[in-house]
Structures are given as C-alpha cells and as structure tokens.
Amino acid sequence: MDHEHEAGAKCHFGEAEARRARHRRCRVIIEHIDAQLPGTVTDRHDFRGDQTIVIAKENLLAVVDLLHREGFQFLVDITAVDWPEREQRFDVVYHWLNLASQERLRVKVPVADGESVASLAGLFKTANWFEREVFDLFGIRFEGHPDLRRLLTWDDFQGHALRKDFPLDGGDVFCMEGCTAPYNNGERGGE
C-alpha cells in the first residue's frame, strides 16, 4: 500500500473510532438521564449510531435542562411525525447537538391530537420559528410560545398541510379575494 492510501485508511479508521466514541458517550448520557430522572425515558433506539430517546411531554423541560448541562446546547431542529393510527398521534421530534463533542441526540415526545407541548422558545431562540413551523404544518400547539402563529402558510389557510389527513390534492388551498397570502390563485398579490 502506498503512503497516500495508508494515510487515508488511518484517517478513515480514526474518524470511525471517533464516531464510535461519540455514540458510546451518548449512550452514557442517556443512562445518566435514566439515573437522574428515573422512568423518564420510555423507549430508546440506536439506528446506525444515532441515538433516540422517547419521553413523556411532562418531562420535556427537565430532560432539556439535563441535556443542556451535559453540553447539548444547540437545538438543531424541531419537527413532527404524524401517526394517525396511534392514540398519541404525533411525535414532536427535537434534534440536539453538543458542539464540543459533535454528539447528536434525538428526543421524541408523543402527543395526542389537540394536546400541547411546553414551548422551548424562552430557552432557545431557534425554537421560536421551529415551533411555529410545527404548529403551522401539523397543528400542534406549544404552551408559553410568545407568538404562535402560522409561519409558512397564510392566516386564512384551512388545515395543516403535513398531517396525513390533509387532502392529497391539496383541497381548496388557494385563498380568495382579500386573502393575505403572497399568491392569490397563481397571481402575485399584496403589492
């Protein structure tokens, strides 16, 4: 093996080892959550090294506080998944990153249709628009959010476009005369 390929193999091996170390540390943090907040983690998954925990919505703020103290200080994203056949229809999904160690952790919070989740907007500025997007597209409310209104669709939009019960053809989504949307039946409006 020439020196260039040998160096590349060592680099690749080093990256793989670092990734495994991050995954081990993430599992330790999950065990720490279990120890500090017994019964909080109701399920956990490890898919290709990505760690996911499932917690009840009542435990969200306590888990977020613990994660923050463990270095997970960057909230990368909040999204949701719609499972219409389940009693707790939605998973609100939080993606966390520890910038120092490059560890990632996903936290899922199951909620029933019509239930709300505590807002993180007062703790993390990134949560503000993430929560507005989830509200707009799924209809999930965030308790204590300072300005929970639609972000991607217009105020008069009917329904929540990423719910699985939203009509596949989009239904009657074009707004009528006087709508505050930037596009009105394909015509540029509001100018």
Phi and psi restraints in degrees (value plus and minus 20) as a CYANA .aco file:
   2 ASP   PHI     -97.3   -57.3
   2 ASP   PSI     148.9   188.9
   3 HIS   PHI     -82.9   -42.9
   3 HIS   PSI     -55.9   -15.9
   4 GLU   PHI     -84.2   -44.2
   4 GLU   PSI     -66.2   -26.2
   5 HIS   PHI     -88.0   -48.0
   5 HIS   PSI     -56.5   -16.5
   6 GLU   PHI     -83.8   -43.8
   6 GLU   PSI     -63.8   -23.8
   7 ALA   PHI     -84.3   -44.3
   7 ALA   PSI     -60.7   -20.7
   8 GLY   PHI     -83.9   -43.9
   8 GLY   PSI     -60.2   -20.2
   9 ALA   PHI     -84.5   -44.5
   9 ALA   PSI     -61.3   -21.3
  10 LYS   PHI     -84.9   -44.9
  10 LYS   PSI     -61.5   -21.5
  11 CYS   PHI     -82.6   -42.6
  11 CYS   PSI     -66.4   -26.4
  12 HIS   PHI     -82.4   -42.4
  12 HIS   PSI     -62.4   -22.4
  13 PHE   PHI     -82.3   -42.3
  13 PHE   PSI     -62.4   -22.4
  14 GLY   PHI     -82.6   -42.6
  14 GLY   PSI     -60.8   -20.8
  15 GLU   PHI     -85.1   -45.1
  15 GLU   PSI     -62.1   -22.1
  16 ALA   PHI     -84.0   -44.0
  16 ALA   PSI     -61.3   -21.3
  17 GLU   PHI     -85.1   -45.1
  17 GLU   PSI     -61.6   -21.6
  18 ALA   PHI     -83.1   -43.1
  18 ALA   PSI     -59.5   -19.5
  19 ARG   PHI     -84.1   -44.1
  19 ARG   PSI     -63.1   -23.1
  20 ARG   PHI     -82.9   -42.9
  20 ARG   PSI     -59.3   -19.3
  21 ALA   PHI     -83.7   -43.7
  21 ALA   PSI     -61.2   -21.2
  22 ARG   PHI     -82.0   -42.0
  22 ARG   PSI     -61.9   -21.9
  23 HIS   PHI     -86.4   -46.4
  23 HIS   PSI     -58.8   -18.8
  24 ARG   PHI     -83.2   -43.2
  24 ARG   PSI     -64.9   -24.9
  25 ARG   PHI     -83.5   -43.5
  25 ARG   PSI     -58.6   -18.6
  26 CYS   PHI     -82.7   -42.7
  26 CYS   PSI     -60.6   -20.6
  27 ARG   PHI     -83.5   -43.5
  27 ARG   PSI     -57.1   -17.1
  28 VAL   PHI     -83.8   -43.8
  28 VAL   PSI     -60.4   -20.4
  29 ILE   PHI     -84.1   -44.1
  29 ILE   PSI     -60.0   -20.0
  30 ILE   PHI     -83.0   -43.0
  30 ILE   PSI     -61.7   -21.7
  31 GLU   PHI     -83.7   -43.7
  31 GLU   PSI     -55.4   -15.4
  32 HIS   PHI     -84.9   -44.9
  32 HIS   PSI     -61.0   -21.0
  33 ILE   PHI     -80.6   -40.6
  33 ILE   PSI     -65.3   -25.3
  34 ASP   PHI     -78.4   -38.4
  34 ASP   PSI     -60.9   -20.9
  35 ALA   PHI     -91.7   -51.7
  35 ALA   PSI     -62.2   -22.2
  36 GLN   PHI     -96.9   -56.9
  36 GLN   PSI     -54.6   -14.6
  37 LEU   PHI    -148.9  -108.9
  37 LEU   PSI      53.0    93.0
  38 PRO   PHI     -75.0   -35.0
  38 PRO   PSI     116.9   156.9
  39 GLY   PHI      59.6    99.6
  39 GLY   PSI     -21.5    18.5
  40 THR   PHI     -91.4   -51.4
  40 THR   PSI     -63.7   -23.7
  41 VAL   PHI    -102.2   -62.2
  41 VAL   PSI      89.8   129.8
  42 THR   PHI    -109.4   -69.4
  42 THR   PSI     -38.1     1.9
  43 ASP   PHI    -181.7  -141.7
  43 ASP   PSI     137.4   177.4
  44 ARG   PHI    -167.6  -127.6
  44 ARG   PSI     128.9   168.9
  45 HIS   PHI    -155.2  -115.2
  45 HIS   PSI     127.8   167.8
  46 ASP   PHI    -149.6  -109.6
  46 ASP   PSI      86.1   126.1
  47 PHE   PHI    -137.5   -97.5
  47 PHE   PSI      91.2   131.2
  48 ARG   PHI      33.1    73.1
  48 ARG   PSI      17.1    57.1
  49 GLY   PHI      68.8   108.8
  49 GLY   PSI     -30.9     9.1
  50 ASP   PHI    -103.7   -63.7
  50 ASP   PSI     104.1   144.1
  51 GLN   PHI    -112.3   -72.3
  51 GLN   PSI     115.8   155.8
  52 THR   PHI    -152.6  -112.6
  52 THR   PSI     114.9   154.9
  53 ILE   PHI    -140.6  -100.6
  53 ILE   PSI     131.0   171.0
  54 VAL   PHI    -135.2   -95.2
  54 VAL   PSI     109.6   149.6
  55 ILE   PHI    -153.6  -113.6
  55 ILE   PSI     139.0   179.0
  56 ALA   PHI     -95.8   -55.8
  56 ALA   PSI     130.3   170.3
  57 LYS   PHI     -80.6   -40.6
  57 LYS   PSI     -48.1    -8.1
  58 GLU   PHI     -86.2   -46.2
  58 GLU   PSI     -40.7    -0.7
  59 ASN   PHI    -118.8   -78.8
  59 ASN   PSI     -19.5    20.5
  60 LEU   PHI     -76.6   -36.6
  60 LEU   PSI     -72.2   -32.2
  61 LEU   PHI     -84.2   -44.2
  61 LEU   PSI     -57.8   -17.8
  62 ALA   PHI     -85.8   -45.8
  62 ALA   PSI     -61.8   -21.8
  63 VAL   PHI     -87.4   -47.4
  63 VAL   PSI     -62.1   -22.1
  64 VAL   PHI     -81.6   -41.6
  64 VAL   PSI     -61.6   -21.6
  65 ASP   PHI     -80.7   -40.7
  65 ASP   PSI     -65.6   -25.6
  66 LEU   PHI     -84.6   -44.6
  66 LEU   PSI     -63.6   -23.6
  67 LEU   PHI     -81.6   -41.6
  67 LEU   PSI     -61.3   -21.3
  68 HIS   PHI     -79.7   -39.7
  68 HIS   PSI     -63.7   -23.7
  69 ARG   PHI     -87.1   -47.1
  69 ARG   PSI     -43.5    -3.5
  70 GLU   PHI    -108.9   -68.9
  70 GLU   PSI     -14.4    25.6
  71 GLY   PHI      80.2   120.2
  71 GLY   PSI     -21.4    18.6
  72 PHE   PHI    -105.1   -65.1
  72 PHE   PSI      59.8    99.8
  73 GLN   PHI    -125.1   -85.1
  73 GLN   PSI     -19.0    21.0
  74 PHE   PHI    -136.6   -96.6
  74 PHE   PSI      94.4   134.4
  75 LEU   PHI    -106.8   -66.8
  75 LEU   PSI      85.1   125.1
  76 VAL   PHI     -94.2   -54.2
  76 VAL   PSI     -60.6   -20.6
  77 ASP   PHI    -186.0  -146.0
  77 ASP   PSI     135.6   175.6
  78 ILE   PHI    -149.7  -109.7
  78 ILE   PSI     111.2   151.2
  79 THR   PHI    -162.7  -122.7
  79 THR   PSI    -192.5  -152.5
  80 ALA   PHI    -164.9  -124.9
  80 ALA   PSI     139.8   179.8
  81 VAL   PHI    -149.7  -109.7
  81 VAL   PSI     114.6   154.6
  82 ASP   PHI    -119.3   -79.3
  82 ASP   PSI     101.5   141.5
  83 TRP   PHI    -140.9  -100.9
  83 TRP   PSI      59.7    99.7
  84 PRO   PHI     -78.7   -38.7
  84 PRO   PSI     -43.1    -3.1
  85 GLU   PHI    -101.1   -61.1
  85 GLU   PSI     -32.1     7.9
  86 ARG   PHI    -109.5   -69.5
  86 ARG   PSI     133.5   173.5
  87 GLU   PHI     -84.4   -44.4
  87 GLU   PSI     -66.5   -26.5
  88 GLN   PHI    -111.9   -71.9
  88 GLN   PSI      68.9   108.9
  89 ARG   PHI     -81.1   -41.1
  89 ARG   PSI     -53.6   -13.6
  90 PHE   PHI    -134.8   -94.8
  90 PHE   PSI     130.0   170.0
  91 ASP   PHI    -130.4   -90.4
  91 ASP   PSI      99.6   139.6
  92 VAL   PHI    -106.7   -66.7
  92 VAL   PSI     105.4   145.4
  93 VAL   PHI    -136.0   -96.0
  93 VAL   PSI     102.8   142.8
  94 TYR   PHI    -128.4   -88.4
  94 TYR   PSI     110.3   150.3
  95 HIS   PHI    -129.6   -89.6
  95 HIS   PSI      99.4   139.4
  96 TRP   PHI    -133.0   -93.0
  96 TRP   PSI     130.2   170.2
  97 LEU   PHI    -155.7  -115.7
  97 LEU   PSI     113.4   153.4
  98 ASN   PHI    -114.6   -74.6
  98 ASN   PSI      87.6   127.6
  99 LEU   PHI     -84.2   -44.2
  99 LEU   PSI     -55.3   -15.3
 100 ALA   PHI     -87.6   -47.6
 100 ALA   PSI     -63.1   -23.1
 101 SER   PHI    -123.1   -83.1
 101 SER   PSI     -27.0    13.0
 102 GLN   PHI      43.6    83.6
 102 GLN   PSI       2.7    42.7
 103 GLU   PHI     -99.8   -59.8
 103 GLU   PSI     123.6   163.6
 104 ARG   PHI    -141.4  -101.4
 104 ARG   PSI     125.8   165.8
 105 LEU   PHI    -163.7  -123.7
 105 LEU   PSI     116.0   156.0
 106 ARG   PHI    -127.8   -87.8
 106 ARG   PSI     112.2   152.2
 107 VAL   PHI    -139.4   -99.4
 107 VAL   PSI     103.3   143.3
 108 LYS   PHI    -127.4   -87.4
 108 LYS   PSI     116.1   156.1
 109 VAL   PHI    -144.9  -104.9
 109 VAL   PSI      85.5   125.5
 110 PRO   PHI     -91.5   -51.5
 110 PRO   PSI     117.1   157.1
 111 VAL   PHI    -160.2  -120.2
 111 VAL   PSI     126.0   166.0
 112 ALA   PHI    -100.9   -60.9
 112 ALA   PSI     139.5   179.5
 113 ASP   PHI     -79.7   -39.7
 113 ASP   PSI     110.4   150.4
 114 GLY   PHI      71.7   111.7
 114 GLY   PSI     -33.4     6.6
 115 GLU   PHI    -102.2   -62.2
 115 GLU   PSI     139.3   179.3
 116 SER   PHI    -137.2   -97.2
 116 SER   PSI     146.1   186.1
 117 VAL   PHI    -145.4  -105.4
 117 VAL   PSI     129.8   169.8
 118 ALA   PHI     -81.9   -41.9
 118 ALA   PSI     117.4   157.4
 119 SER   PHI     -98.2   -58.2
 119 SER   PSI     123.2   163.2
 120 LEU   PHI    -124.0   -84.0
 120 LEU   PSI     -14.6    25.4
 121 ALA   PHI     -81.1   -41.1
 121 ALA   PSI     -50.4   -10.4
 122 GLY   PHI     -95.9   -55.9
 122 GLY   PSI     -35.9     4.1
 123 LEU   PHI    -122.6   -82.6
 123 LEU   PSI     -55.2   -15.2
 124 PHE   PHI    -152.8  -112.8
 124 PHE   PSI      99.2   139.2
 125 LYS   PHI     -79.5   -39.5
 125 LYS   PSI     -53.9   -13.9
 126 THR   PHI     -83.5   -43.5
 126 THR   PSI     -44.8    -4.8
 127 ALA   PHI     -86.9   -46.9
 127 ALA   PSI     -46.3    -6.3
 128 ASN   PHI     -74.3   -34.3
 128 ASN   PSI     -80.5   -40.5
 129 TRP   PHI     -95.9   -55.9
 129 TRP   PSI     -50.7   -10.7
 130 PHE   PHI     -78.9   -38.9
 130 PHE   PSI     -65.8   -25.8
 131 GLU   PHI     -87.1   -47.1
 131 GLU   PSI     -58.0   -18.0
 132 ARG   PHI     -82.9   -42.9
 132 ARG   PSI     -59.6   -19.6
 133 GLU   PHI     -84.2   -44.2
 133 GLU   PSI     -64.6   -24.6
 134 VAL   PHI     -83.8   -43.8
 134 VAL   PSI     -61.3   -21.3
 135 PHE   PHI     -80.1   -40.1
 135 PHE   PSI     -68.0   -28.0
 136 ASP   PHI     -82.1   -42.1
 136 ASP   PSI     -65.5   -25.5
 137 LEU   PHI    -110.7   -70.7
 137 LEU   PSI     -41.2    -1.2
 138 PHE   PHI    -142.2  -102.2
 138 PHE   PSI     -38.1     1.9
 139 GLY   PHI      63.6   103.6
 139 GLY   PSI      -7.3    32.7
 140 ILE   PHI    -103.6   -63.6
 140 ILE   PSI     108.4   148.4
 141 ARG   PHI    -112.8   -72.8
 141 ARG   PSI     128.5   168.5
 142 PHE   PHI    -138.5   -98.5
 142 PHE   PSI      90.7   130.7
 143 GLU   PHI     -82.0   -42.0
 143 GLU   PSI     109.3   149.3
 144 GLY   PHI      66.5   106.5
 144 GLY   PSI     -14.8    25.2
 145 HIS   PHI     -88.6   -48.6
 145 HIS   PSI     115.6   155.6
 146 PRO   PHI     -92.6   -52.6
 146 PRO   PSI     -39.2     0.8
 147 ASP   PHI    -177.8  -137.8
 147 ASP   PSI      42.9    82.9
 148 LEU   PHI    -100.4   -60.4
 148 LEU   PSI      74.3   114.3
 149 ARG   PHI    -160.2  -120.2
 149 ARG   PSI     149.3   189.3
 150 ARG   PHI     -78.5   -38.5
 150 ARG   PSI     126.8   166.8
 151 LEU   PHI    -135.5   -95.5
 151 LEU   PSI     -61.2   -21.2
 152 LEU   PHI    -125.7   -85.7
 152 LEU   PSI     -45.0    -5.0
 153 THR   PHI    -130.4   -90.4
 153 THR   PSI     148.2   188.2
 154 TRP   PHI    -101.0   -61.0
 154 TRP   PSI     144.2   184.2
 155 ASP   PHI     -77.6   -37.6
 155 ASP   PSI     -56.5   -16.5
 156 ASP   PHI    -107.6   -67.6
 156 ASP   PSI     -16.9    23.1
 157 PHE   PHI     -80.9   -40.9
 157 PHE   PSI     114.8   154.8
 158 GLN   PHI    -117.8   -77.8
 158 GLN   PSI     103.6   143.6
 159 GLY   PHI      73.3   113.3
 159 GLY   PSI    -189.7  -149.7
 160 HIS   PHI    -156.3  -116.3
 160 HIS   PSI      91.6   131.6
 161 ALA   PHI     -85.2   -45.2
 161 ALA   PSI     -39.9     0.1
 162 LEU   PHI    -120.0   -80.0
 162 LEU   PSI     -16.6    23.4
 163 ARG   PHI     -93.7   -53.7
 163 ARG   PSI     124.8   164.8
 164 LYS   PHI     -92.4   -52.4
 164 LYS   PSI     -31.3     8.7
 165 ASP   PHI    -113.2   -73.2
 165 ASP   PSI     -17.3    22.7
 166 PHE   PHI     -92.8   -52.8
 166 PHE   PSI     116.0   156.0
 167 PRO   PHI     -75.7   -35.7
 167 PRO   PSI     114.7   154.7
 168 LEU   PHI     -81.6   -41.6
 168 LEU   PSI     -51.2   -11.2
 169 ASP   PHI    -103.9   -63.9
 169 ASP   PSI     -16.6    23.4
 170 GLY   PHI      68.2   108.2
 170 GLY   PSI     -30.8     9.2
 171 GLY   PHI      42.5    82.5
 171 GLY   PSI    -170.8  -130.8
 172 ASP   PHI    -114.6   -74.6
 172 ASP   PSI      54.5    94.5
 173 VAL   PHI    -111.2   -71.2
 173 VAL   PSI     -36.0     4.0
 174 PHE   PHI     -95.7   -55.7
 174 PHE   PSI     114.5   154.5
 175 CYS   PHI    -101.2   -61.2
 175 CYS   PSI     139.8   179.8
 176 MET   PHI    -116.5   -76.5
 176 MET   PSI    -193.2  -153.2
 177 GLU   PHI     -71.2   -31.2
 177 GLU   PSI     112.8   152.8
 178 GLY   PHI      65.0   105.0
 178 GLY   PSI     -16.1    23.9
 179 CYS   PHI     -88.4   -48.4
 179 CYS   PSI     130.8   170.8
 180 THR   PHI    -110.2   -70.2
 180 THR   PSI      -9.5    30.5
 181 ALA   PHI     -94.5   -54.5
 181 ALA   PSI     132.4   172.4
 182 PRO   PHI     -89.5   -49.5
 182 PRO   PSI     -42.6    -2.6
 183 TYR   PHI    -143.5  -103.5
 183 TYR   PSI     112.9   152.9
 184 ASN   PHI    -142.2  -102.2
 184 ASN   PSI      84.3   124.3
 185 ASN   PHI      32.2    72.2
 185 ASN   PSI      22.0    62.0
 186 GLY   PHI      67.2   107.2
 186 GLY   PSI     -30.7     9.3
 187 GLU   PHI    -116.9   -76.9
 187 GLU   PSI     120.3   160.3
 188 ARG   PHI     -87.7   -47.7
 188 ARG   PSI     110.7   150.7
 189 GLY   PHI    -150.4  -110.4
 189 GLY   PSI     158.8   198.8
 190 GLY   PHI      54.8    94.8
 190 GLY   PSI      -1.5    38.5
